[in-house]
Amino acid sequence: MATVHTDRNWKIKIYPDDHAPPHFHVQTPEGESLVQIDGLRVLGKGAEPTALKAALTWARAHTAELWQVWYEQNRRT
């Protein structure tokens, strides 16, 4: 598992050998949300809404990094 970014009360993580579509997990103390990298579409809601909004703002500025980590963690050999 790669922790891509950590802020006060949220983390963005990408898991190895995870399912499609390419996505990342936003984890907060209240729960977790899945966000598709392409278009930053929220696939599952569970994270605290204010933290999720902050994570999406960060992700918009770091999409290339999210894709890079996704491909590093999810190489199919």
mmCIF file as gemmi writes it, N, C-alpha and C atoms, coordinates in Angstrom:
data_model
loop_
_atom_site.group_PDB
_atom_site.id
_atom_site.type_symbol
_atom_site.label_atom_id
_atom_site.label_alt_id
_atom_site.label_comp_id
_atom_site.label_asym_id
_atom_site.label_entity_id
_atom_site.label_seq_id
_atom_site.pdbx_PDB_ins_code
_atom_site.Cartn_x
_atom_site.Cartn_y
_atom_site.Cartn_z
_atom_site.occupancy
_atom_site.B_iso_or_equiv
_atom_site.pdbx_formal_charge
_atom_site.auth_seq_id
_atom_site.auth_asym_id
_atom_site.pdbx_PDB_model_num
ATOM 1 N N . MET Axp A 1 ? 0.847 -1.166 0 1 0 ? 1 A 1
ATOM 2 C CA . MET Axp A 1 ? 0 0 0 1 0 ? 1 A 1
ATOM 3 C C . MET Axp A 1 ? 0.894 1.231 0 1 0 ? 1 A 1
ATOM 4 N N . ALA Axp A 2 ? 0.488 2.206 -0.799 1 0 ? 2 A 1
ATOM 5 C CA . ALA Axp A 2 ? 1.231 3.459 -0.864 1 0 ? 2 A 1
ATOM 6 C C . ALA Axp A 2 ? 0.373 4.577 -0.291 1 0 ? 2 A 1
ATOM 7 N N . THR Axp A 3 ? 0.908 5.263 0.694 1 0 ? 3 A 1
ATOM 8 C CA . THR Axp A 3 ? 0.261 6.477 1.177 1 0 ? 3 A 1
ATOM 9 C C . THR Axp A 3 ? 0.817 7.606 0.331 1 0 ? 3 A 1
ATOM 10 N N . VAL Axp A 4 ? -0.042 8.181 -0.501 1 0 ? 4 A 1
ATOM 11 C CA . VAL Axp A 4 ? 0.384 9.196 -1.457 1 0 ? 4 A 1
ATOM 12 C C . VAL Axp A 4 ? 0.471 10.57 -0.803 1 0 ? 4 A 1
ATOM 13 N N . HIS Axp A 5 ? -0.462 10.849 0.106 1 0 ? 5 A 1
ATOM 14 C CA . HIS Axp A 5 ? -0.468 12.156 0.768 1 0 ? 5 A 1
ATOM 15 C C . HIS Axp A 5 ? -1.193 12.035 2.102 1 0 ? 5 A 1
ATOM 16 N N . THR Axp A 6 ? -0.721 12.782 3.078 1 0 ? 6 A 1
ATOM 17 C CA . THR Axp A 6 ? -1.348 12.842 4.396 1 0 ? 6 A 1
ATOM 18 C C . THR Axp A 6 ? -1.54 14.296 4.774 1 0 ? 6 A 1
ATOM 19 N N . ASP Axp A 7 ? -2.721 14.606 5.277 1 0 ? 7 A 1
ATOM 20 C CA . ASP Axp A 7 ? -3.007 15.938 5.786 1 0 ? 7 A 1
ATOM 21 C C . ASP Axp A 7 ? -3.492 15.766 7.216 1 0 ? 7 A 1
ATOM 22 N N . ARG Axp A 8 ? -4.028 16.818 7.805 1 0 ? 8 A 1
ATOM 23 C CA . ARG Axp A 8 ? -4.418 16.78 9.216 1 0 ? 8 A 1
ATOM 24 C C . ARG Axp A 8 ? -5.276 15.572 9.574 1 0 ? 8 A 1
ATOM 25 N N . ASN Axp A 9 ? -6.399 15.4 8.897 1 0 ? 9 A 1
ATOM 26 C CA . ASN Axp A 9 ? -7.297 14.308 9.283 1 0 ? 9 A 1
ATOM 27 C C . ASN Axp A 9 ? -7.698 13.434 8.102 1 0 ? 9 A 1
ATOM 28 N N . TRP Axp A 10 ? -6.881 13.41 7.057 1 0 ? 10 A 1
ATOM 29 C CA . TRP Axp A 10 ? -7.18 12.528 5.932 1 0 ? 10 A 1
ATOM 30 C C . TRP Axp A 10 ? -5.886 12.058 5.27 1 0 ? 10 A 1
ATOM 31 N N . LYS Axp A 11 ? -6.022 10.913 4.596 1 0 ? 11 A 1
ATOM 32 C CA . LYS Axp A 11 ? -4.905 10.319 3.861 1 0 ? 11 A 1
ATOM 33 C C . LYS Axp A 11 ? -5.42 9.866 2.507 1 0 ? 11 A 1
ATOM 34 N N . ILE Axp A 12 ? -4.551 9.926 1.519 1 0 ? 12 A 1
ATOM 35 C CA . ILE Axp A 12 ? -4.836 9.343 0.213 1 0 ? 12 A 1
ATOM 36 C C . ILE Axp A 12 ? -3.931 8.128 0.073 1 0 ? 12 A 1
ATOM 37 N N . LYS Axp A 13 ? -4.563 6.977 -0.202 1 0 ? 13 A 1
ATOM 38 C CA . LYS Axp A 13 ? -3.812 5.724 -0.339 1 0 ? 13 A 1
ATOM 39 C C . LYS Axp A 13 ? -4.187 5.028 -1.642 1 0 ? 13 A 1
ATOM 40 N N . ILE Axp A 14 ? -3.223 4.296 -2.169 1 0 ? 14 A 1
ATOM 41 C CA . ILE Axp A 14 ? -3.447 3.44 -3.337 1 0 ? 14 A 1
ATOM 42 C C . ILE Axp A 14 ? -2.927 2.057 -2.969 1 0 ? 14 A 1
ATOM 43 N N . TYR Axp A 15 ? -3.781 1.056 -3.166 1 0 ? 15 A 1
ATOM 44 C CA . TYR Axp A 15 ? -3.446 -0.313 -2.789 1 0 ? 15 A 1
ATOM 45 C C . TYR Axp A 15 ? -2.901 -1.096 -3.978 1 0 ? 15 A 1
ATOM 46 N N . PRO Axp A 16 ? -1.942 -1.988 -3.743 1 0 ? 16 A 1
ATOM 47 C CA . PRO Axp A 16 ? -1.42 -2.826 -4.82 1 0 ? 16 A 1
ATOM 48 C C . PRO Axp A 16 ? -2.455 -3.87 -5.236 1 0 ? 16 A 1
ATOM 49 N N . ASP Axp A 17 ? -2.413 -4.21 -6.516 1 0 ? 17 A 1
ATOM 50 C CA . ASP Axp A 17 ? -3.285 -5.244 -7.081 1 0 ? 17 A 1
ATOM 51 C C . ASP Axp A 17 ? -4.752 -4.967 -6.788 1 0 ? 17 A 1
ATOM 52 N N . ASP Axp A 18 ? -5.141 -3.713 -6.862 1 0 ? 18 A 1
ATOM 53 C CA . ASP Axp A 18 ? -6.52 -3.309 -6.584 1 0 ? 18 A 1
ATOM 54 C C . ASP Axp A 18 ? -7.362 -3.454 -7.853 1 0 ? 18 A 1
ATOM 55 N N . HIS Axp A 19 ? -8.652 -3.395 -7.69 1 0 ? 19 A 1
ATOM 56 C CA . HIS Axp A 19 ? -9.601 -3.587 -8.791 1 0 ? 19 A 1
ATOM 57 C C . HIS Axp A 19 ? -9.715 -2.326 -9.645 1 0 ? 19 A 1
ATOM 58 N N . ALA Axp A 20 ? -10.221 -2.509 -10.856 1 0 ? 20 A 1
ATOM 59 C CA . ALA Axp A 20 ? -10.501 -1.388 -11.759 1 0 ? 20 A 1
ATOM 60 C C . ALA Axp A 20 ? -11.823 -0.747 -11.347 1 0 ? 20 A 1
ATOM 61 N N . PRO Axp A 21 ? -12.065 0.479 -11.728 1 0 ? 21 A 1
ATOM 62 C CA . PRO Axp A 21 ? -11.204 1.397 -12.456 1 0 ? 21 A 1
ATOM 63 C C . PRO Axp A 21 ? -10.107 1.941 -11.548 1 0 ? 21 A 1
ATOM 64 N N . PRO Axp A 22 ? -9.051 2.495 -12.153 1 0 ? 22 A 1
ATOM 65 C CA . PRO Axp A 22 ? -7.982 3.09 -11.334 1 0 ? 22 A 1
ATOM 66 C C . PRO Axp A 22 ? -8.555 4.134 -10.373 1 0 ? 22 A 1
ATOM 67 N N . HIS Axp A 23 ? -8.214 3.985 -9.107 1 0 ? 23 A 1
ATOM 68 C CA . HIS Axp A 23 ? -8.804 4.835 -8.076 1 0 ? 23 A 1
ATOM 69 C C . HIS Axp A 23 ? -7.863 4.959 -6.884 1 0 ? 23 A 1
ATOM 70 N N . PHE Axp A 24 ? -8.224 5.869 -5.995 1 0 ? 24 A 1
ATOM 71 C CA . PHE Axp A 24 ? -7.506 5.987 -4.73 1 0 ? 24 A 1
ATOM 72 C C . PHE Axp A 24 ? -8.515 6.02 -3.607 1 0 ? 24 A 1
ATOM 73 N N . HIS Axp A 25 ? -8.031 5.798 -2.399 1 0 ? 25 A 1
ATOM 74 C CA . HIS Axp A 25 ? -8.852 5.77 -1.199 1 0 ? 25 A 1
ATOM 75 C C . HIS Axp A 25 ? -8.569 7.012 -0.376 1 0 ? 25 A 1
ATOM 76 N N . VAL Axp A 26 ? -9.624 7.703 0.029 1 0 ? 26 A 1
ATOM 77 C CA . VAL Axp A 26 ? -9.49 8.827 0.95 1 0 ? 26 A 1
ATOM 78 C C . VAL Axp A 26 ? -9.949 8.31 2.308 1 0 ? 26 A 1
ATOM 79 N N . GLN Axp A 27 ? -9.03 8.254 3.245 1 0 ? 27 A 1
ATOM 80 C CA . GLN Axp A 27 ? -9.342 7.731 4.578 1 0 ? 27 A 1
ATOM 81 C C . GLN Axp A 27 ? -9.37 8.871 5.588 1 0 ? 27 A 1
ATOM 82 N N . THR Axp A 28 ? -10.443 8.862 6.394 1 0 ? 28 A 1
ATOM 83 C CA . THR Axp A 28 ? -10.581 9.809 7.499 1 0 ? 28 A 1
ATOM 84 C C . THR Axp A 28 ? -10.967 9.001 8.732 1 0 ? 28 A 1
ATOM 85 N N . PRO Axp A 29 ? -10.92 9.587 9.909 1 0 ? 29 A 1
ATOM 86 C CA . PRO Axp A 29 ? -11.351 8.846 11.1 1 0 ? 29 A 1
ATOM 87 C C . PRO Axp A 29 ? -12.818 8.388 11.017 1 0 ? 29 A 1
ATOM 88 N N . GLU Axp A 30 ? -13.64 9.102 10.235 1 0 ? 30 A 1
ATOM 89 C CA . GLU Axp A 30 ? -15.061 8.78 10.127 1 0 ? 30 A 1
ATOM 90 C C . GLU Axp A 30 ? -15.363 7.689 9.103 1 0 ? 30 A 1
ATOM 91 N N . GLY Axp A 31 ? -14.436 7.44 8.16 1 0 ? 31 A 1
ATOM 92 C CA . GLY Axp A 31 ? -14.691 6.44 7.122 1 0 ? 31 A 1
ATOM 93 C C . GLY Axp A 31 ? -13.779 6.627 5.935 1 0 ? 31 A 1
ATOM 94 N N . GLU Axp A 32 ? -14.143 5.964 4.851 1 0 ? 32 A 1
ATOM 95 C CA . GLU Axp A 32 ? -13.304 5.922 3.659 1 0 ? 32 A 1
ATOM 96 C C . GLU Axp A 32 ? -14.158 6.109 2.417 1 0 ? 32 A 1
ATOM 97 N N . SER Axp A 33 ? -13.609 6.832 1.436 1 0 ? 33 A 1
ATOM 98 C CA . SER Axp A 33 ? -14.253 7.008 0.137 1 0 ? 33 A 1
ATOM 99 C C . SER Axp A 33 ? -13.299 6.559 -0.955 1 0 ? 33 A 1
ATOM 100 N N . LEU Axp A 34 ? -13.855 6.014 -2.033 1 0 ? 34 A 1
ATOM 101 C CA . LEU Axp A 34 ? -13.073 5.671 -3.213 1 0 ? 34 A 1
ATOM 102 C C . LEU Axp A 34 ? -13.311 6.742 -4.254 1 0 ? 34 A 1
ATOM 103 N N . VAL Axp A 35 ? -12.233 7.145 -4.947 1 0 ? 35 A 1
ATOM 104 C CA . VAL Axp A 35 ? -12.329 8.187 -5.964 1 0 ? 35 A 1
ATOM 105 C C . VAL Axp A 35 ? -11.614 7.695 -7.213 1 0 ? 35 A 1
ATOM 106 N N . GLN Axp A 36 ? -12.331 7.696 -8.327 1 0 ? 36 A 1
ATOM 107 C CA . GLN Axp A 36 ? -11.748 7.321 -9.606 1 0 ? 36 A 1
ATOM 108 C C . GLN Axp A 36 ? -10.753 8.399 -10.019 1 0 ? 36 A 1
ATOM 109 N N . ILE Axp A 37 ? -9.562 7.997 -10.449 1 0 ? 37 A 1
ATOM 110 C CA . ILE Axp A 37 ? -8.547 8.974 -10.827 1 0 ? 37 A 1
ATOM 111 C C . ILE Axp A 37 ? -8.991 9.761 -12.054 1 0 ? 37 A 1
ATOM 112 N N . ASP Axp A 38 ? -9.52 9.088 -13.048 1 0 ? 38 A 1
ATOM 113 C CA . ASP Axp A 38 ? -9.983 9.756 -14.259 1 0 ? 38 A 1
ATOM 114 C C . ASP Axp A 38 ? -11.266 10.52 -13.957 1 0 ? 38 A 1
ATOM 115 N N . GLY Axp A 39 ? -11.174 11.83 -13.904 1 0 ? 39 A 1
ATOM 116 C CA . GLY Axp A 39 ? -12.342 12.664 -13.646 1 0 ? 39 A 1
ATOM 117 C C . GLY Axp A 39 ? -12.637 12.922 -12.18 1 0 ? 39 A 1
ATOM 118 N N . LEU Axp A 40 ? -11.896 12.266 -11.284 1 0 ? 40 A 1
ATOM 119 C CA . LEU Axp A 40 ? -12.061 12.424 -9.832 1 0 ? 40 A 1
ATOM 120 C C . LEU Axp A 40 ? -13.509 12.216 -9.399 1 0 ? 40 A 1
ATOM 121 N N . ARG Axp A 41 ? -14.12 11.191 -9.947 1 0 ? 41 A 1
ATOM 122 C CA . ARG Axp A 41 ? -15.495 10.84 -9.589 1 0 ? 41 A 1
ATOM 123 C C . ARG Axp A 41 ? -15.497 10.025 -8.303 1 0 ? 41 A 1
ATOM 124 N N . VAL Axp A 42 ? -16.288 10.447 -7.335 1 0 ? 42 A 1
ATOM 125 C CA . VAL Axp A 42 ? -16.38 9.731 -6.061 1 0 ? 42 A 1
ATOM 126 C C . VAL Axp A 42 ? -17.223 8.48 -6.286 1 0 ? 42 A 1
ATOM 127 N N . LEU Axp A 43 ? -16.627 7.305 -6.016 1 0 ? 43 A 1
ATOM 128 C CA . LEU Axp A 43 ? -17.294 6.027 -6.249 1 0 ? 43 A 1
ATOM 129 C C . LEU Axp A 43 ? -17.988 5.5 -5.001 1 0 ? 43 A 1
ATOM 130 N N . GLY Axp A 44 ? -17.506 5.879 -3.859 1 0 ? 44 A 1
ATOM 131 C CA . GLY Axp A 44 ? -18.098 5.423 -2.609 1 0 ? 44 A 1
ATOM 132 C C . GLY Axp A 44 ? -17.876 6.458 -1.536 1 0 ? 44 A 1
ATOM 133 N N . LYS Axp A 45 ? -18.931 6.789 -0.829 1 0 ? 45 A 1
ATOM 134 C CA . LYS Axp A 45 ? -18.827 7.837 0.188 1 0 ? 45 A 1
ATOM 135 C C . LYS Axp A 45 ? -18.78 7.218 1.57 1 0 ? 45 A 1
ATOM 136 N N . GLY Axp A 46 ? -17.89 7.707 2.368 1 0 ? 46 A 1
ATOM 137 C CA . GLY Axp A 46 ? -17.732 7.257 3.737 1 0 ? 46 A 1
ATOM 138 C C . GLY Axp A 46 ? -16.845 8.218 4.511 1 0 ? 46 A 1
ATOM 139 N N . ALA Axp A 47 ? -15.986 8.905 3.76 1 0 ? 47 A 1
ATOM 140 C CA . ALA Axp A 47 ? -15.082 9.881 4.376 1 0 ? 47 A 1
ATOM 141 C C . ALA Axp A 47 ? -15.87 11.116 4.796 1 0 ? 47 A 1
ATOM 142 N N . GLU Axp A 48 ? -15.36 11.778 5.789 1 0 ? 48 A 1
ATOM 143 C CA . GLU Axp A 48 ? -15.981 13.017 6.266 1 0 ? 48 A 1
ATOM 144 C C . GLU Axp A 48 ? -15.995 14.024 5.109 1 0 ? 48 A 1
ATOM 145 N N . PRO Axp A 49 ? -17.144 14.657 4.82 1 0 ? 49 A 1
ATOM 146 C CA . PRO Axp A 49 ? -17.294 15.493 3.625 1 0 ? 49 A 1
ATOM 147 C C . PRO Axp A 49 ? -16.276 16.632 3.492 1 0 ? 49 A 1
ATOM 148 N N . THR Axp A 50 ? -15.953 17.328 4.553 1 0 ? 50 A 1
ATOM 149 C CA . THR Axp A 50 ? -14.99 18.426 4.458 1 0 ? 50 A 1
ATOM 150 C C . THR Axp A 50 ? -13.604 17.9 4.108 1 0 ? 50 A 1
ATOM 151 N N . ALA Axp A 51 ? -13.214 16.783 4.708 1 0 ? 51 A 1
ATOM 152 C CA . ALA Axp A 51 ? -11.918 16.178 4.403 1 0 ? 51 A 1
ATOM 153 C C . ALA Axp A 51 ? -11.899 15.645 2.972 1 0 ? 51 A 1
ATOM 154 N N . LEU Axp A 52 ? -12.996 15.054 2.523 1 0 ? 52 A 1
ATOM 155 C CA . LEU Axp A 52 ? -13.074 14.554 1.149 1 0 ? 52 A 1
ATOM 156 C C . LEU Axp A 52 ? -12.911 15.709 0.166 1 0 ? 52 A 1
ATOM 157 N N . LYS Axp A 53 ? -13.544 16.823 0.427 1 0 ? 53 A 1
ATOM 158 C CA . LYS Axp A 53 ? -13.42 18 -0.437 1 0 ? 53 A 1
ATOM 159 C C . LYS Axp A 53 ? -11.966 18.469 -0.496 1 0 ? 53 A 1
ATOM 160 N N . ALA Axp A 54 ? -11.289 18.516 0.647 1 0 ? 54 A 1
ATOM 161 C CA . ALA Axp A 54 ? -9.878 18.916 0.681 1 0 ? 54 A 1
ATOM 162 C C . ALA Axp A 54 ? -9.011 17.925 -0.095 1 0 ? 54 A 1
ATOM 163 N N . ALA Axp A 55 ? -9.295 16.641 0.05 1 0 ? 55 A 1
ATOM 164 C CA . ALA Axp A 55 ? -8.526 15.621 -0.665 1 0 ? 55 A 1
ATOM 165 C C . ALA Axp A 55 ? -8.731 15.744 -2.17 1 0 ? 55 A 1
ATOM 166 N N . LEU Axp A 56 ? -9.946 16.03 -2.607 1 0 ? 56 A 1
ATOM 167 C CA . LEU Axp A 56 ? -10.217 16.211 -4.037 1 0 ? 56 A 1
ATOM 168 C C . LEU Axp A 56 ? -9.49 17.439 -4.576 1 0 ? 56 A 1
ATOM 169 N N . THR Axp A 57 ? -9.424 18.488 -3.788 1 0 ? 57 A 1
ATOM 170 C CA . THR Axp A 57 ? -8.678 19.675 -4.204 1 0 ? 57 A 1
ATOM 171 C C . THR Axp A 57 ? -7.206 19.339 -4.388 1 0 ? 57 A 1
ATOM 172 N N . TRP Axp A 58 ? -6.645 18.597 -3.436 1 0 ? 58 A 1
ATOM 173 C CA . TRP Axp A 58 ? -5.247 18.169 -3.555 1 0 ? 58 A 1
ATOM 174 C C . TRP Axp A 58 ? -5.078 17.291 -4.799 1 0 ? 58 A 1
ATOM 175 N N . ALA Axp A 59 ? -5.991 16.351 -4.995 1 0 ? 59 A 1
ATOM 176 C CA . ALA Axp A 59 ? -5.884 15.406 -6.11 1 0 ? 59 A 1
ATOM 177 C C . ALA Axp A 59 ? -5.924 16.105 -7.465 1 0 ? 59 A 1
ATOM 178 N N . ARG Axp A 60 ? -6.737 17.158 -7.594 1 0 ? 60 A 1
ATOM 179 C CA . ARG Axp A 60 ? -6.802 17.903 -8.859 1 0 ? 60 A 1
ATOM 180 C C . ARG Axp A 60 ? -5.424 18.439 -9.256 1 0 ? 60 A 1
ATOM 181 N N . ALA Axp A 61 ? -4.656 18.844 -8.293 1 0 ? 61 A 1
ATOM 182 C CA . ALA Axp A 61 ? -3.333 19.408 -8.565 1 0 ? 61 A 1
ATOM 183 C C . ALA Axp A 61 ? -2.245 18.34 -8.694 1 0 ? 61 A 1
ATOM 184 N N . HIS Axp A 62 ? -2.576 17.08 -8.372 1 0 ? 62 A 1
ATOM 185 C CA . HIS Axp A 62 ? -1.567 16.013 -8.357 1 0 ? 62 A 1
ATOM 186 C C . HIS Axp A 62 ? -2.024 14.766 -9.103 1 0 ? 62 A 1
ATOM 187 N N . THR Axp A 63 ? -2.829 14.946 -10.136 1 0 ? 63 A 1
ATOM 188 C CA . THR Axp A 63 ? -3.364 13.806 -10.88 1 0 ? 63 A 1
ATOM 189 C C . THR Axp A 63 ? -2.252 12.959 -11.496 1 0 ? 63 A 1
ATOM 190 N N . ALA Axp A 64 ? -1.236 13.599 -12.045 1 0 ? 64 A 1
ATOM 191 C CA . ALA Axp A 64 ? -0.137 12.84 -12.661 1 0 ? 64 A 1
ATOM 192 C C . ALA Axp A 64 ? 0.546 11.944 -11.634 1 0 ? 64 A 1
ATOM 193 N N . GLU Axp A 65 ? 0.737 12.443 -10.434 1 0 ? 65 A 1
ATOM 194 C CA . GLU Axp A 65 ? 1.349 11.648 -9.371 1 0 ? 65 A 1
ATOM 195 C C . GLU Axp A 65 ? 0.458 10.463 -8.997 1 0 ? 65 A 1
ATOM 196 N N . LEU Axp A 66 ? -0.849 10.684 -8.948 1 0 ? 66 A 1
ATOM 197 C CA . LEU Axp A 66 ? -1.783 9.591 -8.631 1 0 ? 66 A 1
ATOM 198 C C . LEU Axp A 66 ? -1.72 8.503 -9.693 1 0 ? 66 A 1
ATOM 199 N N . TRP Axp A 67 ? -1.684 8.893 -10.977 1 0 ? 67 A 1
ATOM 200 C CA . TRP Axp A 67 ? -1.558 7.894 -12.048 1 0 ? 67 A 1
ATOM 201 C C . TRP Axp A 67 ? -0.246 7.124 -11.92 1 0 ? 67 A 1
ATOM 202 N N . GLN Axp A 68 ? 0.84 7.823 -11.648 1 0 ? 68 A 1
ATOM 203 C CA . GLN Axp A 68 ? 2.139 7.169 -11.535 1 0 ? 68 A 1
ATOM 204 C C . GLN Axp A 68 ? 2.123 6.127 -10.423 1 0 ? 68 A 1
ATOM 205 N N . VAL Axp A 69 ? 1.604 6.491 -9.268 1 0 ? 69 A 1
ATOM 206 C CA . VAL Axp A 69 ? 1.563 5.551 -8.147 1 0 ? 69 A 1
ATOM 207 C C . VAL Axp A 69 ? 0.614 4.396 -8.457 1 0 ? 69 A 1
ATOM 208 N N . TRP Axp A 70 ? -0.523 4.671 -9.098 1 0 ? 70 A 1
ATOM 209 C CA . TRP Axp A 70 ? -1.457 3.596 -9.455 1 0 ? 70 A 1
ATOM 210 C C . TRP Axp A 70 ? -0.734 2.55 -10.311 1 0 ? 70 A 1
ATOM 211 N N . TYR Axp A 71 ? -0.025 3.006 -11.363 1 0 ? 71 A 1
ATOM 212 C CA . TYR Axp A 71 ? 0.656 2.062 -12.25 1 0 ? 71 A 1
ATOM 213 C C . TYR Axp A 71 ? 1.805 1.346 -11.552 1 0 ? 71 A 1
ATOM 214 N N . GLU Axp A 72 ? 2.5 2.015 -10.653 1 0 ? 72 A 1
ATOM 215 C CA . GLU Axp A 72 ? 3.563 1.349 -9.893 1 0 ? 72 A 1
ATOM 216 C C . GLU Axp A 72 ? 2.993 0.259 -8.99 1 0 ? 72 A 1
ATOM 217 N N . GLN Axp A 73 ? 1.86 0.512 -8.366 1 0 ? 73 A 1
ATOM 218 C CA . GLN Axp A 73 ? 1.257 -0.427 -7.412 1 0 ? 73 A 1
ATOM 219 C C . GLN Axp A 73 ? 0.427 -1.523 -8.096 1 0 ? 73 A 1
ATOM 220 N N . ASN Axp A 74 ? 0.045 -1.307 -9.331 1 0 ? 74 A 1
ATOM 221 C CA . ASN Axp A 74 ? -0.88 -2.233 -9.99 1 0 ? 74 A 1
ATOM 222 C C . ASN Axp A 74 ? -0.372 -2.744 -11.318 1 0 ? 74 A 1
ATOM 223 N N . ARG Axp A 75 ? 0.907 -2.993 -11.388 1 0 ? 75 A 1
ATOM 224 C CA . ARG Axp A 75 ? 1.49 -3.608 -12.574 1 0 ? 75 A 1
ATOM 225 C C . ARG Axp A 75 ? 1.009 -5.038 -12.698 1 0 ? 75 A 1
ATOM 226 N N . ARG Axp A 76 ? 0.597 -5.381 -13.862 1 0 ? 76 A 1
ATOM 227 C CA . ARG Axp A 76 ? 0.211 -6.775 -14.13 1 0 ? 76 A 1
ATOM 228 C C . ARG Axp A 76 ? 1.345 -7.425 -14.875 1 0 ? 76 A 1
ATOM 229 N N . THR Axp A 77 ? 1.905 -8.479 -14.316 1 0 ? 77 A 1
ATOM 230 C CA . THR Axp A 77 ? 3.039 -9.142 -14.971 1 0 ? 77 A 1
ATOM 231 C C . THR Axp A 77 ? 2.618 -10.456 -15.558 1 0 ? 77 A 1
